[in-house]
Each structure stands twice: as structure tokens, then as C-alpha cells.
Amino acid sequence: NVVLWTTDPNSISIGSFATFQFAPSDEGTHIFRNIILCTAPSQVIGIHDLSDTQIQANMTIIVLPNAPSRLDIVPKESTILVGMFSPFSLRLLDEYGNIVPTSQILSVELTTTSSNGSFSPAGFMIFYEGTSETTFFYRETDTSGSPYQLTASALSLTVANALVHVVSSDANRWAVTPTYVELTAGESISFILQLQDAFGNPMNLTGDTLVNLTTTSRTGVFKYGDNIMESVVLKANTSSLELNYTDWNTANSPCFLRVNNGTYVADGFAVINITSTSPSQLAVSQSTTEAVAGTNVTIIAKVLDRYGNICVGLNGPIYLNTTDSLTSDQSRSLGDLNQDGLAFHVALYTVGVQTLTIECWGGTVKNTVIIRIKSGNVNSLELLMPDSVIAGTPFSGMAYVLDEYGNLASDYNGTISFTSDDPYPATLPSAYTFTHEDSGRHMFSDDFILFTIPERNITVQDEEVAWLNDTQNITIFDMTPPRAYFAVDNTSLVSGMRYNFTLDAWDDVYISKVTFYYSYDNTTFSSEEMNQSSGNISTGIGNYSVDMKLEEGTLHFYFFVSDGANQIHVYEGDDLPFSFTVKSNNNITHAIVLTLVIVFVSILLIIFYRSKTKRY
């Protein structure tokens, strides 16, 4: 009995050994057929007697590989560190696993199941003629999907796959990962606090660790459950903890969340944008509280939420209204609002306190500001005089200055003087310098007298500004006022009777109308226009009368004489009103009755007398 053996572990015919028994018919010789050796470069085939190992023989056979049929990836290490480039061998093999040099240039593509992995050289390897093995490097930054599969593929060759186990390196940083980066004021967002390596892979803590929590916002707070926290403890063998963060003030946006534990591990940061909640109020500021008429005032409007944050990204109009009738209202779009607010530029023209109201959404959100408007530059000098005066009689007049918008120019301090074309000459005030107390106007009381009829001019002139002047034309009447005397046709006035009241008036002026006013209670007066019964209406000389039926009581009356300039003059005479007593007409009635009785008795006597005469 003999054993046939080979050193080729991949022999598919005899394996490592096979037992064979010689037979007499072999005559000491046996041929082993179809022995297949698979493993290059050489293998030993041997034979020995089972009962006597000294009886043996062997020989070495050169094994040549077949043509390349597949690729092979061999890692140099069983695991690789995250972020580090690790070497891998790429080989060409035949179907039995022998390394085979290529007879031509061969391109091999490298891929990975990780989206964070990278190769060097990037993506492709080249086998040049006569080469059978080369080296590439692979780097992975994410441990969460480990192990990853690397694949090598080339045309007509079976692909090669290899699993790569990636492990984290030392802890490198704290990470803060919020669920949202937008925080509505007053609400909360959650975030994950985690210990990571340099490439963001979680690292378990080896012991309980105190972590400090800070924020750049003065109003933001961290919460764990319902408790406000400034620091938290992460337990051993954990890598993360979920917390909440709340803030109310968009002025702190963006705010930075920071975690650290004072070690070599880098601090963790997160950026949070804070947005406003629903708008509920309107804040208004003004560039000034006092302005000159016609100059622009800037009003800044800011729509705020309940926490006082500026709201942006709104829709609809926003209006500015003013109490100044000379200023038009304005409308803008809320879409123009930004963190600086929305600017309205408005000019006000009327002197005094003006109120500006800014509102939106139908007035549900509004606010007001008050601005005091001062007069602008002097634009005109004006005179205010009576339309007519009596010759030789003092009268008053006012001089005032206006700005271009019709306001009194209260800051005017110029000097004015008066002239007139009255040759008599006229009596006029001396030159006058306006003071602050005048506030743009000054009354000259009884300082003017004109003498020469029928009309004259008075001119006021600023002594330094040639164009600043005004002229007033005044009608002048004779120095004698209208005169009138009244008469009544009977001073014993009785109720129920009609009486004629007459007024004799004469003067050199035009009298347009004479009115008779009367009252029985000296409080409520009625009027009757008097008729001119004689005279010349153009001179006013004539007789005016009114026919009245009187009532019992005390009659109070007076006359108004109106001249051509609509000036009202009461006739000269005693104290007004005049009064007369209107007696009851009972005495007259008694007299009439008595007279009728006498007449009736007389008639009866006459009849009686005549009847007696006939009888005789």
C-alpha cells in the first residue's frame, strides 16, 4: 500500500494525498493519470510506502498560472481609522487564485457603498503589461454605515469585493444639531448634543461628563424637560442627549448655541435664526417733534409681535393719515418692511400741532405721533383794514406777515412803515419793528386817520425787503355821521290801533336802508323795514315811515340806519331803546258802548215823542 500526495492545497484530483495498493499485475509499475495541479509556481508530488516510510520518492513540478480571470482586493489591515488613508492591494488572479501578470494594459474601476469614502488614486487603477499587483488607498469619514463594501471591476474580469470596517479615532468635538434652524419667537426647538470624532462620528463617553450650555442671546434659555439648564451631565457609555432651546427676541438673531466641557475636545456650535410671531402692535418713531412748514419729516413704522420683535414678510397696505388738510395721505406696501422698519417722508404745511396716524389691517393695528409745525419763510406782508371809515375819525388796522402756505410768520422781526396818498395828510403809525410776542401780526389800535373823501390808499412796506408790501383801498365818508329824528303821530298809544312811526334822516352820504326794531319784552326784537316817503335816496335826506298795529304793553324800539358801505349807525339821540306804554283799549270800548246807549235812548225818546204828537 502506498500513498500518493502533493503540496498543492487546491489540487482537484488527489487533494493532499490518496491511497493506492499495488497489484501483481502492475509488475511494479503504475501510471497515475489526470493529476491536476492548480497552485503556481511549483508543487511537489510524492509517494511512500505506508508500512515503511523509508520507501518513498517525490518530484517538483513547475505550475504555470492560467490567463487572468478575476480581480482581488486585499486590505492590509482588518479595520481602518476614520479619516485616514489606508492601503489595499489589488491583484489579478486566474480561476485558481494564482496571481497572474497581465499581457496588456488593463483599467480597473474602484467604487464604494459609502457616499463619504474616497480613493487615491481617484476612482481608477491601471495595470501595465507584465504587472499583476498594485496598491491603492481608501479614506472613510463616516462610521455610521460601517462596514462598507469596496468593489473593483474591469472588462471581462470577475469583479472583486471587500468589506471595510471603519472605526472612530479619538473624541474630537462636541456637536449641536438642531431639528430646525428657524425658531419662532416664544416657541422651542429641540437639538441633539453629541460627542463626535473629527469626522462627525459619535463617540461614547468613558465616564459621566459635565457639559456647559451658553448662548449669545440675552433672552434665550436651554431646557431639559421643564427645567432651565445652564449645564447638563452626559452619562458614561452614551454619546448624545436631546435638549430644548427657547428664545423671544429676534434682535438676537442669528444667535449661537455653544457647548463645552473645558477639555481638549472642541466646543460645539449651532446657528439659530429667530423669527417673529404674529404681528400685534405698531411702533412709530419720528425724525423730529418740531418742523418748519413744507419741510419733510421722516416717520419710521415698525410692525411688532407681542414680544416687540419686528415683523417682516407681511402683506397688505399700510397707511399714513394726517390732520393737516394741506397734506395728502400716503399708502405703502407692508412687503417693503425690513428690520429697519418702513420710512414715510411727509411734509406738513399748517402751523400748529398736527397728528399723524399710521395704521394697517383696517385700523386694528395703529399708532400716532404728534409734530408741532412752525411757520416757514416770510412770503407776504398783509394789511387788514375796514372797507370804509368816517373822515377824521381814528380807526384800527392790523399788519401781518404770512409764509408761502398762509401761516402767520411768527418768527418775523422786520421793521415796517406806513404811507398814504391822502393829501391832508393822513395820520399813520410810526415805523414798527415786530417782536417775538407779535407772532407775525400786530394791531395798531386807533392809530389811523384819513380825511379826504371819497377813497384813499394806505401802504405798508418792509424797510429792508422791497417786494414785501401791501396796499389797502379804503372808502371815506363825510365826518358827520348819519343823523335821524323820529316822531310818532300820537304819543298816547292804545293797543289794537295802528300808528305811523316816522324817521327824518339827512346827511351827505348814501343811506340804503332804515330798519325799525321793536320788542315788548326788551329781549326779543322784531323788525320792519321802513319805507322812504320823501327825499332823495342817493343823499339819504328824506322821511322814512312804518305803519304798526300795536299790542298792549311797553313798546321798546330803535332804528338802524345802513349806509352804502354796510356800516350800521344808530341815529343820534337819547339812550336806546326808546320806550312807550301801549294802553289797553277798554276805555274806548266803554265810551263807544256809552255812546251807543245814549244814541239808542235818544232814538227811543224820539219815537216816543212822535207817537205822542200824532195822538194829539
C-alpha positions as CSV (number, residue, x, y, z in Angstrom):
1,N,0.0,0.0,0.0
2,V,1.4,3.4,-1.0
3,V,0.2,7.0,-0.6
4,L,0.3,9.5,-3.4
5,W,0.5,13.1,-2.1
6,T,1.0,16.7,-3.3
7,T,1.8,20.0,-1.7
8,D,-0.9,21.7,-3.8
9,P,-3.8,22.6,-1.5
10,N,-6.0,23.3,-4.4
11,S,-5.4,20.0,-6.4
12,I,-8.8,18.9,-7.6
13,S,-7.6,15.3,-8.4
14,I,-5.7,13.9,-5.4
15,G,-6.0,16.6,-2.9
16,S,-3.2,16.3,-0.4
17,F,-2.9,12.5,-0.6
18,A,-4.5,9.4,-2.0
19,T,-4.0,5.7,-1.1
20,F,-3.2,3.1,-3.7
21,Q,-2.4,-0.6,-3.5
22,F,0.0,-2.2,-6.0
23,A,-1.3,-5.4,-7.5
24,P,0.8,-8.3,-9.0
25,S,-0.5,-7.3,-12.4
26,D,1.2,-3.9,-12.0
27,E,4.5,-5.7,-12.2
28,G,5.9,-2.9,-10.0
29,T,4.8,-0.1,-12.2
30,H,1.6,2.1,-12.1
31,I,0.6,5.2,-14.1
32,F,-1.4,7.9,-12.3
33,R,-3.4,9.7,-14.9
34,N,-5.2,13.1,-14.9
35,I,-3.4,14.6,-12.0
36,I,-4.3,18.4,-11.9
37,L,-2.2,20.9,-10.1
38,C,-3.7,24.4,-9.5
39,T,-1.3,26.4,-7.4
40,A,1.6,28.1,-9.0
41,P,4.6,28.5,-9.2
42,S,5.6,24.9,-8.3
43,Q,4.3,22.0,-6.3
44,V,5.8,18.7,-5.0
45,I,4.3,15.3,-5.8
46,G,5.5,12.4,-3.7
47,I,4.8,8.7,-2.9
48,H,5.7,6.4,0.0
49,D,5.0,3.0,1.4
50,L,2.5,3.0,4.3
51,S,4.4,0.4,6.2
52,D,7.9,1.7,5.5
53,T,8.3,5.4,5.1
54,Q,11.8,4.9,4.0
55,I,10.5,3.6,0.8
56,Q,9.5,6.9,-0.9
57,A,10.0,9.1,-3.8
58,N,9.0,12.8,-4.8
59,M,9.5,15.3,-7.5
60,T,8.9,19.1,-8.0
61,I,6.7,20.2,-10.8
62,I,6.5,23.8,-12.2
63,V,2.9,25.0,-12.2
64,L,2.2,27.9,-14.7
65,P,-0.9,30.1,-14.0
66,N,-3.7,30.5,-16.5
67,A,-4.7,33.8,-18.0
68,P,-6.3,36.4,-15.6
69,S,-10.0,35.8,-15.0
70,R,-10.8,37.8,-11.9
71,L,-9.7,40.7,-9.6
72,D,-8.9,40.5,-5.9
73,I,-8.8,43.2,-3.2
74,V,-6.7,42.6,-0.1
75,P,-6.8,45.0,2.8
76,K,-3.5,45.5,4.7
77,E,-5.4,45.8,8.0
78,S,-8.7,44.3,9.2
79,T,-10.1,47.7,10.2
80,I,-9.3,51.3,9.2
81,L,-9.4,54.5,11.2
82,V,-11.9,57.1,10.2
83,G,-10.4,59.9,8.2
84,M,-7.1,58.0,7.5
85,F,-6.0,56.8,4.1
86,S,-5.4,53.0,4.4
87,P,-3.6,50.8,1.8
88,F,-5.2,48.0,-0.2
89,S,-3.7,45.5,-2.7
90,L,-5.4,45.0,-6.0
91,R,-4.4,41.7,-7.8
92,L,-5.0,39.9,-11.0
93,L,-5.9,36.2,-10.4
94,D,-6.7,33.2,-12.6
95,E,-9.6,30.9,-11.8
96,Y,-7.5,29.1,-9.2
97,G,-6.3,32.2,-7.4
98,N,-2.9,32.4,-8.8
99,I,-1.5,35.9,-9.3
100,V,-1.2,36.5,-13.0
101,P,0.6,39.3,-14.7
102,T,-1.4,41.0,-17.5
103,S,-0.2,40.7,-21.0
104,Q,-1.7,44.1,-21.8
105,I,-2.7,47.4,-20.2
106,L,-5.8,47.0,-18.0
107,S,-8.0,49.7,-16.4
108,V,-9.8,48.8,-13.2
109,E,-12.7,51.0,-11.7
110,L,-13.0,51.3,-7.9
111,T,-16.3,52.1,-6.2
112,T,-17.7,52.1,-2.6
113,T,-21.1,51.8,-1.0
114,S,-20.3,54.9,1.2
115,S,-21.1,58.4,0.0
116,N,-18.3,59.8,2.1
117,G,-15.5,57.4,1.0
118,S,-12.7,58.4,-1.3
119,F,-9.9,56.6,-3.3
120,S,-6.4,57.6,-4.1
121,P,-5.7,57.5,-7.0
122,A,-9.3,58.6,-7.5
123,G,-11.6,56.0,-9.0
124,F,-9.3,54.1,-11.4
125,M,-6.2,51.9,-11.3
126,I,-4.0,50.9,-14.3
127,F,-2.3,47.6,-14.7
128,Y,0.5,47.9,-17.1
129,E,1.8,45.0,-19.2
130,G,3.7,42.4,-17.1
131,T,2.2,43.6,-13.8
132,S,-0.1,41.6,-11.6
133,E,-0.5,43.6,-8.4
134,T,-0.8,47.2,-7.4
135,T,-1.7,49.3,-4.3
136,F,-4.5,51.9,-3.8
137,F,-5.6,53.9,-0.7
138,Y,-9.0,54.4,0.7
139,R,-10.3,57.0,3.2
140,E,-13.6,57.0,5.1
141,T,-15.1,59.8,7.2
142,D,-18.3,58.2,8.4
143,T,-18.6,55.3,10.7
144,S,-22.4,55.1,10.8
145,G,-22.6,52.7,7.8
146,S,-19.6,50.5,8.6
147,P,-18.7,48.0,7.2
148,Y,-18.6,49.4,3.7
149,Q,-18.1,47.4,0.5
150,L,-15.3,48.2,-1.9
151,T,-15.7,46.9,-5.5
152,A,-13.1,46.6,-8.3
153,S,-14.3,45.9,-11.8
154,A,-12.7,45.6,-15.2
155,L,-13.8,44.5,-18.6
156,S,-14.1,40.6,-19.0
157,L,-12.9,40.0,-15.4
158,T,-14.9,38.9,-12.5
159,V,-15.4,41.8,-10.0
160,A,-13.7,41.8,-6.6
161,N,-15.5,42.9,-3.4
162,A,-14.1,43.6,0.0
163,L,-15.7,44.7,3.3
164,V,-14.1,47.6,5.1
165,H,-14.7,48.1,8.8
166,V,-14.3,51.7,9.9
167,V,-13.7,52.7,13.5
168,S,-13.6,56.1,15.1
169,S,-10.5,57.8,16.2
170,D,-10.2,59.8,19.4
171,A,-13.0,62.2,20.5
172,N,-12.5,65.5,18.8
173,R,-15.5,67.8,19.3
174,W,-19.0,68.4,20.7
175,A,-21.7,68.8,18.1
176,V,-25.0,70.7,18.4
177,T,-27.6,69.6,15.9
178,P,-31.0,71.4,16.0
179,T,-34.1,69.9,14.5
180,Y,-34.8,73.3,12.8
181,V,-32.6,76.3,12.2
182,E,-35.6,78.6,12.3
183,L,-37.1,79.4,15.7
184,T,-40.4,81.3,16.1
185,A,-40.2,83.8,18.9
186,G,-41.6,82.3,22.2
187,E,-41.5,78.7,20.9
188,S,-39.0,75.9,21.4
189,I,-36.8,73.8,19.2
190,S,-35.1,70.6,20.2
191,F,-31.4,69.8,19.4
192,I,-29.0,66.9,19.9
193,L,-25.9,67.4,21.9
194,Q,-23.3,64.8,20.9
195,L,-19.7,63.9,21.3
196,Q,-18.0,63.2,17.9
197,D,-14.7,62.4,16.4
198,A,-13.1,64.7,13.9
199,F,-15.3,63.5,11.1
200,G,-18.6,63.8,12.9
201,N,-19.0,60.2,14.1
202,P,-20.5,59.7,17.5
203,M,-18.2,58.7,20.4
204,N,-19.3,57.0,23.6
205,L,-18.2,58.7,26.8
206,T,-16.0,56.7,29.1
207,G,-17.5,58.4,32.1
208,D,-20.1,60.9,33.3
209,T,-19.3,64.3,31.8
210,L,-20.5,67.8,32.7
211,V,-21.2,69.9,29.7
212,N,-21.8,73.7,29.8
213,L,-24.5,75.4,27.8
214,T,-24.3,79.0,26.6
215,T,-25.9,81.3,24.0
216,T,-25.1,84.7,22.5
217,S,-28.7,85.7,23.1
218,R,-29.5,87.6,26.3
219,T,-33.0,86.1,26.3
220,G,-32.5,82.5,25.2
221,V,-32.7,79.6,27.6
222,F,-31.9,75.9,27.5
223,K,-34.4,73.4,28.9
224,Y,-34.1,69.7,29.8
225,G,-37.7,68.7,30.4
226,D,-39.3,71.6,32.2
227,N,-36.1,72.7,33.9
228,I,-34.0,75.6,32.7
229,M,-30.4,74.4,32.4
230,E,-27.0,76.1,32.2
231,S,-25.2,72.8,32.2
232,V,-26.1,69.1,31.8
233,V,-24.4,65.7,32.6
234,L,-24.0,63.1,29.9
235,K,-23.8,59.6,31.3
236,A,-21.0,57.1,30.6
237,N,-21.3,54.9,27.6
238,T,-23.6,57.4,25.9
239,S,-22.8,59.9,23.2
240,S,-25.7,62.2,23.0
241,L,-28.6,64.0,24.8
242,E,-31.7,65.8,23.5
243,L,-32.4,69.3,24.8
244,N,-34.7,72.2,24.0
245,Y,-33.9,75.9,23.4
246,T,-36.4,78.8,23.6
247,D,-35.9,82.5,22.7
248,W,-38.2,85.5,22.3
249,N,-36.1,88.3,20.7
250,T,-35.4,88.4,17.0
251,A,-32.9,91.2,17.6
252,N,-30.5,88.4,18.8
253,S,-30.9,86.6,15.5
254,P,-28.8,84.8,14.4
255,C,-27.8,83.5,17.8
256,F,-25.1,81.0,18.5
257,L,-25.6,78.0,20.8
258,R,-22.3,76.7,22.4
259,V,-21.5,73.6,24.4
260,N,-18.2,72.7,26.0
261,N,-16.7,70.9,29.0
262,G,-13.4,72.6,29.2
263,T,-11.3,69.7,27.8
264,Y,-9.2,69.4,24.6
265,V,-12.4,68.4,22.8
266,A,-13.5,71.3,20.6
267,D,-16.6,73.3,21.6
268,G,-19.9,72.7,19.7
269,F,-21.8,75.4,18.0
270,A,-25.1,75.9,16.2
271,V,-26.6,78.9,14.5
272,I,-30.3,79.6,15.1
273,N,-32.4,82.2,13.3
274,I,-35.2,83.7,15.4
275,T,-38.3,84.8,13.5
276,S,-41.2,86.9,14.8
277,T,-44.6,85.6,15.7
278,S,-47.9,87.1,14.6
279,P,-48.0,91.0,14.4
280,S,-49.9,92.7,17.2
281,Q,-48.7,96.3,17.5
282,L,-47.2,99.2,15.6
283,A,-44.2,101.2,16.8
284,V,-43.7,104.6,15.3
285,S,-40.7,107.0,15.6
286,Q,-40.2,110.4,14.1
287,S,-37.1,112.3,12.9
288,T,-38.2,115.4,14.8
289,T,-41.0,116.7,17.1
290,E,-40.9,120.1,15.5
291,A,-40.6,121.1,11.9
292,V,-40.9,124.1,9.6
293,A,-43.9,124.2,7.3
294,G,-43.2,122.5,4.0
295,T,-40.2,120.5,5.1
296,N,-40.1,116.8,5.1
297,V,-40.4,114.8,8.3
298,T,-39.4,111.1,8.4
299,I,-41.7,108.7,10.2
300,I,-40.4,105.1,10.8
301,A,-43.1,102.5,11.2
302,K,-42.3,99.0,12.6
303,V,-44.9,96.3,12.9
304,L,-44.1,94.2,16.0
305,D,-45.2,91.0,17.5
306,R,-46.3,90.6,21.2
307,Y,-42.6,90.3,22.2
308,G,-41.6,93.5,20.5
309,N,-39.9,91.8,17.5
310,I,-40.1,93.4,14.1
311,C,-42.3,91.5,11.7
312,V,-41.2,91.2,8.1
313,G,-42.6,89.3,5.1
314,L,-46.1,90.8,5.6
315,N,-48.8,91.5,3.0
316,G,-51.2,94.3,2.5
317,P,-51.1,98.1,2.6
318,I,-50.0,100.4,5.5
319,Y,-51.5,103.9,5.6
320,L,-50.3,107.3,6.9
321,N,-53.1,109.9,7.6
322,T,-52.6,113.4,8.9
323,T,-54.8,116.1,10.5
324,D,-53.2,118.7,8.1
325,S,-55.7,119.4,5.4
326,L,-53.0,120.5,3.1
327,T,-51.1,117.2,3.2
328,S,-52.2,114.1,1.2
329,D,-52.5,110.8,2.9
330,Q,-49.9,108.1,1.9
331,S,-50.1,104.3,1.4
332,R,-47.2,101.8,1.2
333,S,-46.9,98.1,1.0
334,L,-46.1,96.0,4.1
335,G,-43.9,93.9,1.9
336,D,-41.4,96.8,1.9
337,L,-40.9,96.3,5.7
338,N,-37.5,95.2,6.9
339,Q,-35.6,95.1,10.2
340,D,-35.1,98.9,9.9
341,G,-38.9,99.4,9.6
342,L,-40.7,101.3,6.8
343,A,-40.0,105.0,6.2
344,F,-42.6,107.6,5.3
345,H,-41.5,111.0,4.2
346,V,-44.2,113.6,4.7
347,A,-44.3,117.4,4.5
348,L,-46.8,119.3,6.8
349,Y,-47.9,122.8,5.9
350,T,-50.3,124.1,8.6
351,V,-48.9,125.8,11.7
352,G,-49.8,124.2,15.0
353,V,-49.9,120.7,16.4
354,Q,-50.5,118.1,13.8
355,T,-51.3,114.4,14.4
356,L,-50.1,111.7,12.1
357,T,-51.7,108.2,12.3
358,I,-50.2,105.1,10.8
359,E,-52.4,102.0,10.6
360,C,-52.8,98.7,8.8
361,W,-55.3,95.9,8.6
362,G,-58.3,98.1,8.8
363,G,-57.0,100.1,11.8
364,T,-56.7,97.0,14.0
365,V,-53.0,97.9,14.4
366,K,-52.2,101.6,14.6
367,N,-50.2,104.3,16.3
368,T,-49.9,108.1,16.3
369,V,-47.2,110.8,16.5
370,I,-47.6,114.5,17.2
371,I,-45.5,117.1,15.4
372,R,-45.5,120.8,16.0
373,I,-45.3,122.8,12.8
374,K,-43.7,126.3,12.7
375,S,-44.2,128.8,10.0
376,G,-41.8,129.0,7.1
377,N,-40.1,131.8,5.4
378,V,-41.9,135.1,5.0
379,N,-43.8,135.2,1.7
380,S,-46.2,138.2,2.0
381,L,-47.0,141.3,4.1
382,E,-50.7,142.0,4.5
383,L,-52.9,144.8,5.8
384,L,-56.3,144.2,7.5
385,M,-58.3,147.5,7.4
386,P,-62.0,148.4,7.4
387,D,-63.5,148.8,4.0
388,S,-64.8,152.3,4.9
389,V,-64.2,154.8,7.6
390,I,-65.5,158.2,8.6
391,A,-63.3,161.1,7.6
392,G,-61.3,162.5,10.6
393,T,-62.2,159.6,12.8
394,P,-59.5,157.3,14.2
395,F,-59.7,153.6,13.2
396,S,-57.6,150.5,13.8
397,G,-55.8,148.2,11.4
398,M,-53.6,145.1,11.6
399,A,-50.4,144.3,9.8
400,Y,-49.4,140.6,9.5
401,V,-46.9,138.5,7.6
402,L,-47.6,135.1,6.0
403,D,-45.4,132.3,4.8
404,E,-46.0,130.6,1.4
405,Y,-48.6,128.3,2.9
406,G,-50.8,131.0,4.5
407,N,-49.5,130.6,8.1
408,L,-48.6,133.6,10.2
409,A,-44.8,134.0,10.1
410,S,-44.4,134.0,13.8
411,D,-40.6,134.5,13.6
412,Y,-40.8,137.7,11.6
413,N,-38.8,140.5,13.2
414,G,-38.7,143.1,10.4
415,T,-39.5,146.8,10.6
416,I,-42.5,148.1,8.7
417,S,-43.6,151.7,7.8
418,F,-46.8,153.2,6.5
419,T,-47.6,155.7,3.7
420,S,-50.9,157.1,2.3
421,D,-52.0,159.1,-0.7
422,D,-54.3,161.2,1.5
423,P,-53.0,164.8,0.8
424,Y,-54.5,166.2,4.1
425,P,-52.2,164.3,5.2
426,A,-53.2,161.1,6.8
427,T,-52.3,160.2,10.4
428,L,-50.3,157.0,10.4
429,P,-48.4,154.9,12.9
430,S,-44.7,155.3,13.2
431,A,-42.3,152.7,11.9
432,Y,-42.7,149.5,13.9
433,T,-40.4,146.5,14.5
434,F,-42.1,143.2,15.0
435,T,-41.2,141.3,18.2
436,H,-41.4,137.6,19.2
437,E,-44.6,138.4,21.2
438,D,-46.3,139.6,18.0
439,S,-46.2,136.1,16.5
440,G,-46.3,137.6,13.0
441,R,-49.2,140.1,13.5
442,H,-49.6,143.5,15.2
443,M,-52.8,145.5,15.8
444,F,-52.5,149.3,15.5
445,S,-55.4,150.5,17.6
446,D,-57.0,153.8,16.5
447,D,-53.6,154.8,15.0
448,F,-55.0,155.6,11.5
449,I,-57.0,158.7,10.4
450,L,-58.0,159.6,6.9
451,F,-59.5,162.9,5.9
452,T,-60.0,163.2,2.1
453,I,-63.1,161.6,0.6
454,P,-64.2,159.6,-1.3
455,E,-61.4,156.9,-1.1
456,R,-57.7,156.7,-0.3
457,N,-54.9,154.1,-0.1
458,I,-52.7,153.0,2.8
459,T,-49.5,151.1,2.1
460,V,-47.4,149.1,4.4
461,Q,-43.7,148.4,3.4
462,D,-40.9,146.3,4.9
463,E,-38.0,148.7,5.2
464,E,-35.4,146.2,4.1
465,V,-37.3,143.9,1.6
466,A,-38.6,145.9,-1.3
467,W,-41.1,143.3,-2.5
468,L,-42.6,142.8,0.9
469,N,-45.6,145.3,1.0
470,D,-49.3,145.6,0.7
471,T,-51.8,148.4,-0.1
472,Q,-55.4,148.7,1.2
473,N,-58.0,150.9,-0.5
474,I,-60.5,152.5,2.0
475,T,-63.7,154.3,1.3
476,I,-64.0,157.6,3.3
477,F,-67.3,159.1,4.3
478,D,-68.1,162.6,5.5
479,M,-67.2,163.4,9.0
480,T,-70.8,163.9,10.0
481,P,-72.5,160.6,10.9
482,P,-75.9,159.9,9.6
483,R,-78.5,161.8,11.7
484,A,-82.1,160.9,12.3
485,Y,-85.0,162.0,14.5
486,F,-88.2,160.1,15.0
487,A,-91.8,161.0,15.6
488,V,-95.0,159.2,16.2
489,D,-98.4,160.6,15.2
490,N,-99.7,160.1,18.7
491,T,-97.9,159.6,22.0
492,S,-101.0,158.2,23.7
493,L,-100.7,154.7,22.3
494,V,-103.5,152.3,22.6
495,S,-103.5,148.6,21.8
496,G,-105.3,147.4,18.7
497,M,-104.8,150.7,16.9
498,R,-102.5,151.4,14.0
499,Y,-99.9,154.2,14.3
500,N,-97.3,155.6,12.0
501,F,-93.7,155.9,13.2
502,T,-91.6,158.3,11.1
503,L,-87.9,159.0,10.9
504,D,-86.4,162.1,9.5
505,A,-82.8,161.4,8.3
506,W,-80.4,163.6,6.4
507,D,-76.7,163.6,5.6
508,D,-74.3,163.8,2.7
509,V,-73.9,160.1,2.4
510,Y,-75.8,157.3,0.8
511,I,-78.4,155.6,3.0
512,S,-79.5,152.3,1.6
513,K,-81.9,151.1,4.2
514,V,-83.6,152.1,7.5
515,T,-84.9,149.3,9.8
516,F,-87.3,149.7,12.7
517,Y,-86.7,147.2,15.5
518,Y,-89.3,146.8,18.2
519,S,-89.9,144.5,21.2
520,Y,-92.4,144.1,24.0
521,D,-90.0,142.3,26.4
522,N,-86.8,144.2,25.6
523,T,-85.2,140.9,24.8
524,T,-86.5,139.5,21.5
525,F,-86.8,142.2,18.8
526,S,-88.8,142.0,15.6
527,S,-88.0,144.2,12.6
528,E,-89.8,146.1,9.9
529,E,-88.1,147.8,7.0
530,M,-89.1,151.5,6.8
531,N,-90.4,153.0,3.6
532,Q,-89.0,156.2,2.2
533,S,-91.9,158.5,1.7
534,S,-89.9,161.5,0.6
535,G,-86.4,162.8,-0.1
536,N,-83.5,161.8,-2.3
537,I,-82.3,158.2,-1.7
538,S,-78.9,159.0,-3.2
539,T,-78.2,161.5,-0.4
540,G,-80.1,159.9,2.4
541,I,-82.0,163.0,3.1
542,G,-85.7,162.1,3.5
543,N,-88.5,160.8,5.5
544,Y,-88.9,157.1,6.4
545,S,-92.1,155.7,7.9
546,V,-93.6,152.4,9.1
547,D,-97.2,151.7,10.0
548,M,-97.7,149.5,13.0
549,K,-100.6,147.9,14.8
550,L,-99.7,147.8,18.5
551,E,-100.2,145.5,21.3
552,E,-100.8,146.3,25.0
553,G,-97.6,146.6,27.0
554,T,-94.3,148.5,26.9
555,L,-93.0,149.1,23.4
556,H,-89.2,149.2,23.1
557,F,-87.9,150.3,19.7
558,Y,-84.9,151.8,17.9
559,F,-83.7,152.4,14.3
560,F,-80.7,151.1,12.3
561,V,-79.5,153.3,9.5
562,S,-77.3,151.5,7.0
563,D,-75.1,153.4,4.7
564,G,-73.6,152.3,1.3
565,A,-70.6,150.6,2.9
566,N,-72.8,148.4,5.0
567,Q,-71.7,150.3,8.1
568,I,-74.5,150.4,10.7
569,H,-75.1,153.7,12.5
570,V,-77.7,154.2,15.2
571,Y,-79.4,157.6,14.9
572,E,-78.1,160.1,17.4
573,G,-80.4,160.8,20.3
574,D,-81.2,159.6,23.8
575,D,-80.5,156.3,25.4
576,L,-81.8,153.3,23.4
577,P,-84.1,151.7,23.0
578,F,-86.9,154.2,23.3
579,S,-89.9,153.1,25.2
580,F,-93.7,153.9,25.1
581,T,-96.6,152.5,27.1
582,V,-99.3,151.0,25.0
583,K,-102.5,151.2,27.0
584,S,-105.5,148.8,26.8
585,N,-108.3,150.0,24.5
586,N,-111.0,149.2,27.3
587,N,-111.8,153.0,27.9
588,I,-112.5,153.4,24.2
589,T,-114.8,150.4,24.2
590,H,-116.6,151.8,27.3
591,A,-117.0,155.2,25.5
592,I,-118.4,153.6,22.4
593,V,-120.8,151.5,24.4
594,L,-121.9,154.5,26.3
595,T,-122.3,156.5,23.1
596,L,-124.4,153.6,21.6
597,V,-126.6,153.5,24.7
598,I,-127.1,157.3,24.5
599,V,-127.9,157.0,20.8
600,F,-130.3,154.1,21.5
601,V,-132.1,156.0,24.3
602,S,-132.3,159.1,22.1
603,I,-133.9,157.1,19.4
604,L,-136.4,155.7,21.8
605,L,-137.3,159.2,23.1
606,I,-137.7,160.5,19.6
607,I,-140.0,157.6,18.7
608,F,-142.0,158.1,21.9
609,Y,-142.3,161.9,21.3
610,R,-143.5,161.4,17.8
611,S,-146.1,158.9,18.8
612,K,-147.4,161.4,21.4
613,T,-147.6,164.2,18.8
614,K,-149.7,162.1,16.4
615,R,-152.1,161.2,19.2
616,Y,-152.8,164.9,19.7
